[in-house]
């Protein structure tokens, strides 16, 4: 009888562990530059500020309209910090996200969206950002319990806007986020950037794609600081060092 009880107890523990191993959790909305299938809760807003090379600053705010729908706007420019003439972005960026499929124990969450906001300086002569916006995209995300939360992400995108160089191929991206403890997490992503890999002189990319990584610190529950290391593969002409950038985000409910 004791052996049967022990067996039932062990099987119950194993079953609970397997269930917890794939329990859906709240996803971050972005990794470094690529989106995830995560959304902020209904009735909440998130404000983000990016400090990038050349004294650049990009600010944005997104609002959770429903548990599946989120919208956002952003604006910024290069050389804001410093004593040079400010190079403002050509126009504000907009983003719309809708999560078609909620994450379950077996299947990932699936989200579709559009964003016109790229990263880095806006180059007026080329009518594009240094790192192009994702444009229309679809992304799937899945969480696992592995020494803390482990999130896996993969998506495809097509940008019909920044096509002045004649390179508007569809592209793809993958990424990961991992909690190290209750405050610290790491993120990493690879953006193939197939729409910026031509060999003509207008293209900025070399065809390697963009490998980015970052470390996030939840200072308090609703304030997060992040240090990012962008373009680790040096996928840009005449670039010798990767970019080191700072991101600050604040989330709150109405």
N, C-alpha and C positions, 0 to 999 in steps of 0.2 A: 504493500500500500504506500509506503514511504517513497519507494522508487517511482511509482506511478505519479505521485504528487510532485516529486522533483522533476519528472519528465514534462508534466503539464506546465509547471512553472517555467522551465527552460524554454519550451516551445512558445509560451506566451511572450516571454522577454524577447526572443528572436523575432517573433511576428511584429511586436511593437517597434523594434529597432529597424526592421525593414520598412515599416510605414513611415517612421520619422526620417529615414534616410532620403526620402523623396518628398517630404512635406513642402508645399509651396510657401515661399516667404516673399516679403515685400522686396521688389527689385530696385536697384538704382535706375534712374531714367537714362543715364548715359555712362559710358566708360570714360575714355579720354576725349575722343572726338566723335565716336560712333554711338548711335542710339541702342537701347535695349528694348525689350517688350514691357519694361516697367513703367508705371504711371504713379503720379502722386494721388492721394485719396481725394474723393469728391469734397469740394468746399475748402481745399487747401491751395496754397500758392508756393512756388519756389523761386527765389531770386538768386541769380548766379552772376559772378564777376570774374572775368578772366584777365590776367595780366600776362601779356606775351612780349616777345622780343621787340626791340625798337621803341620802348615806352608805350606799347599798345595796350588798350583797355577795351574790353567788350562786356557789356552788361545785358542781362535778359531776365524776363519774368514769365513764368508759365502758370496756368491756372487749371485745376482739376474741375471740369464742368460736370462730369459724372464719373462713376467708377471705371468707365471704359474710354472716356473722351477727355483730351487735354489740348489746350491751345497755348501759344506763346509768342512773344515778340522780343526782339533784341536789336541792339545798335551799339556801335563803337567806332574806333579808328586807331590809326597808328600814330606814334610820336606825340601822344597826349601828355605823357610824362616826359619832361625834358624842356629844351629851349628851342626846338625846331617847329616849323609850321605843321599844324595838325593835318593829317590826311584822313578825313572822315570817310567812313564807308559810303558807298554810292547811295544806298537806301537801307531802311530797316529790314531785318530778317524776320520771317514769319515761320511758324511751325504749327502743324496740325497732326495729332496722333489719335488713332482709334484702335483699341484692342479687340480684335474679332474673336479670339479664342482665349479663354482663361486657362492658366496653368493648372494642371491636375497632377495626380500622383504618377500617371503614366505618360502624359503628353505635355509638351512645352506650351507656354503662352505664345500667341502670335499677334503681332501688332503691325499695322500699316500706317504710313504717315508721309508727310511732305515737309521739307525744310529748305529755305533759301539762304540760310546762314552758313557761310563758310568760316574758315579760321585764318588768322594772320592778316596781313595787310591786303587791302583791296587795290588791285592794279587797274587803274582807269584805262590804260591803253589796251589791255587785254580783256577788259570787262569780266574780271574774275577775281576770286580770292586766291591767296597763295596755296591754301588747301581748299579745294572746291567743296561746295555744299553737297550733301547727299542727294538733294532733290527728292524724288519719289523713292520710297524704300519700304521693304517688308523685313521684319526681323522676328526670330523665334528665340525664346529664352527658357532655360530650365535650371532649377535649383536642386542641389543635393546637399545632404548633411555629411561632411567629411572634415572632421576636426574643426567644426564651425561650418558656416554656410559656404558653398561653392556654386557659383553661377556660371553657366555656359551660354554663349550667345553666337548667333550666326544670322547674316542677313544679306540681301541683295539691294542694289540701288541703281537709279537712272536719273541723271541730271540733264534736263533739256534746256537749261538756262545758260550755263557757262560753257558755251560751245564755240567761242570766237576762234579758237585754234583748230577747229574742225575735228576735234576728238570728243565724241559724246557717247562712247561705248558704255553699255551697262557694266557694273562692277559688283564686287562682293566684299564682305568684311566678316571677321570672326573675333571673338573676345572672351575674356574670363574675368571674374571678380572673386576674390577670396578673403574672407574675414580671418584675421590673425588673432584677434580678441574682440572684446565688446566695443573697443574704440578705434582700432587700427584695421584697415583693409588695404589690399593691393588690387590694382586693375591692370590689364594688359590687353592690347588689341592689335590686329593686323588688318589694314585697309589696302586692298590690292590696287586701288586707284587706276583701274584700267582705262578710265577716261582722261588720264593725264600721263600717258607713257609713250607718246609718239616721239620720233627722233628728230622732228623739225625744231627749229630754233625757238618757236613759240611755246612749246611744251616746257613745263618746269620740272616734271618728274623724269627719272632715269629708267623707269620700268621695274624698279625693285619693290614698289609699294611702300606704305608707311607703317612702321612698327613703333608703337607708342606704349608707354607704361606710366603708372602713377601710384602714389601712396596717399591714402586718405586718412584723416584723423577727425573723429567726431569729438570736437571740443566739448560741446554739450549736446543734448538730444537733438536740437534743431539747427545747429551751426556746424559746418564742416569745412575743413581746410584741406587742400590737396596740392601736392607738388607733382608736376608732370614732366616726363622726359619724352619729347616728341621727335620724330624723324630719326630714330636710332640708327637706321640703315643708311642715313645720309642720302636719301632719295631726292636730291635736288642739285641742280647745277651750281657749281661754285660755292658749295656749302661744306665746311670742314668739321663743324661741330653740331651736335644735336641741340635742339631748343630746350631750355629749362623754363617752365612756366608755372604760374601760381593760379589756383582757382579757389574761390570762396563762395559757399552756397548757404542759403538760409531758407528754411521751410517752416511754414506756419499755417494755421487754419484761420478762416474768417470768423 
